[in-house]
Amino acid sequence: MLPSLHTSSATNPPSELSVDELAARLASTAPPLVAEILGPQNFASGHLPGALNLPLEGFAERAQQALPSKTQEIVVYCASSTCQNSDIAARKLQSLGYQNVRVFRGGKAAWRDAGHPLAT
């Protein structure tokens, strides 16, 4: 069998998921790990239920401590669809060898707009 033509998993953009898909995944028997890629003050003001806070500052170190499994599904998000932190974090996770990284592009704004509560 020939080796993969892809030089790195980081060359494949992480897949995105919708509000409805994320809500269903979180309610499943094997929910993904969810990480908010904003600073502690933003996180404290409200975050998705069960989310970890992994701001970009010191991200690689914190991620490797908080996310020990490189194969578990991880969903990253930030404030809204205009925030790029989740995309940056997803690429960093892939470069660290995480294999199942997804981006919830709508972020907290889309979650709240869909009628889902934020945790504090």
C-alpha positions as CSV (number, residue, x, y, z in Angstrom):
1,M,0.0,0.0,0.0
2,L,1.3,3.4,-0.9
3,P,1.7,6.1,1.8
4,S,-0.9,8.8,1.9
5,L,-0.4,11.7,-0.5
6,H,-1.2,14.1,2.3
7,T,2.0,15.4,3.9
8,S,0.2,16.3,7.2
9,S,-3.2,16.2,8.8
10,A,-2.8,19.9,9.1
11,T,-3.3,20.3,5.4
12,N,-6.9,19.1,5.7
13,P,-9.1,21.8,7.1
14,P,-11.1,20.7,10.1
15,S,-14.8,20.0,9.4
16,E,-17.4,22.3,10.6
17,L,-20.7,21.5,12.4
18,S,-24.0,23.4,12.8
19,V,-25.8,24.4,15.9
20,D,-28.2,21.5,15.5
21,E,-25.5,19.0,14.9
22,L,-23.5,20.2,17.9
23,A,-26.6,20.1,20.2
24,A,-27.2,16.5,19.1
25,R,-23.6,15.5,19.6
26,L,-23.6,17.0,23.1
27,A,-26.8,15.1,24.0
28,S,-25.3,11.8,22.7
29,T,-23.9,9.0,24.8
30,A,-20.4,9.9,23.6
31,P,-20.2,13.7,23.4
32,P,-17.2,15.5,22.1
33,L,-14.9,17.6,24.2
34,V,-15.8,21.2,23.6
35,A,-13.3,24.0,24.1
36,E,-13.9,27.8,24.0
37,I,-10.9,29.6,22.5
38,L,-11.5,33.0,24.2
39,G,-10.0,34.6,27.3
40,P,-11.0,33.7,30.9
41,Q,-13.3,36.7,31.2
42,N,-15.3,35.9,28.1
43,F,-15.5,32.3,29.3
44,A,-16.7,33.3,32.8
45,S,-19.5,35.5,31.3
46,G,-21.0,32.4,29.6
47,H,-19.9,29.3,27.7
48,L,-21.3,26.2,26.1
49,P,-22.3,23.6,28.7
50,G,-19.3,21.4,29.6
51,A,-16.8,23.5,27.7
52,L,-13.1,23.8,28.6
53,N,-11.5,27.2,28.5
54,L,-8.4,27.1,26.2
55,P,-7.4,30.7,25.2
56,L,-4.8,31.1,22.4
57,E,-2.2,32.4,24.8
58,G,-0.3,29.3,25.9
59,F,-2.6,27.2,23.9
60,A,-0.4,24.3,22.9
61,E,0.7,23.5,26.4
62,R,-2.8,23.8,27.9
63,A,-4.3,21.8,25.1
64,Q,-1.9,18.9,25.6
65,Q,-2.7,18.9,29.3
66,A,-6.5,19.2,29.0
67,L,-6.9,17.0,25.9
68,P,-4.9,13.8,26.5
69,S,-6.5,11.8,23.8
70,K,-5.3,12.6,20.3
71,T,-8.2,10.6,18.8
72,Q,-11.2,11.9,20.7
73,E,-13.6,14.3,19.0
74,I,-12.8,17.9,19.9
75,V,-15.0,20.8,19.0
76,V,-13.5,24.3,19.2
77,Y,-15.5,27.5,19.1
78,C,-15.2,31.2,19.9
79,A,-17.6,34.2,20.1
80,S,-19.2,34.2,16.6
81,S,-18.8,33.4,13.0
82,T,-16.5,36.4,12.6
83,C,-14.0,35.3,15.3
84,Q,-11.0,33.4,13.9
85,N,-9.7,32.0,17.2
86,S,-11.4,28.6,16.7
87,D,-9.8,28.3,13.2
88,I,-6.4,29.1,14.6
89,A,-6.9,26.6,17.5
90,A,-8.1,23.9,15.2
91,R,-5.0,24.2,13.0
92,K,-2.8,24.2,16.0
93,L,-4.5,21.0,17.4
94,Q,-4.0,19.3,14.0
95,S,-0.4,20.3,14.0
96,L,0.0,18.7,17.5
97,G,-1.4,15.4,16.1
98,Y,-5.1,15.6,17.1
99,Q,-7.0,13.6,14.5
100,N,-10.7,14.5,15.1
101,V,-10.9,18.3,15.4
102,R,-14.1,20.1,14.3
103,V,-15.0,23.8,14.3
104,F,-18.3,25.2,15.5
105,R,-18.1,28.4,13.5
106,G,-21.2,30.1,14.8
107,G,-19.7,30.1,18.3
108,K,-21.5,31.4,21.4
109,A,-23.6,33.9,19.3
110,A,-25.2,31.1,17.2
111,W,-25.7,28.8,20.2
112,R,-27.5,31.6,22.1
113,D,-29.5,32.7,19.0
114,A,-30.7,29.1,18.6
115,G,-32.2,29.3,22.1
116,H,-29.6,27.1,23.8
117,P,-28.5,28.3,27.3
118,L,-24.9,29.3,28.2
119,A,-23.3,28.0,31.4
120,T,-21.6,30.3,33.9
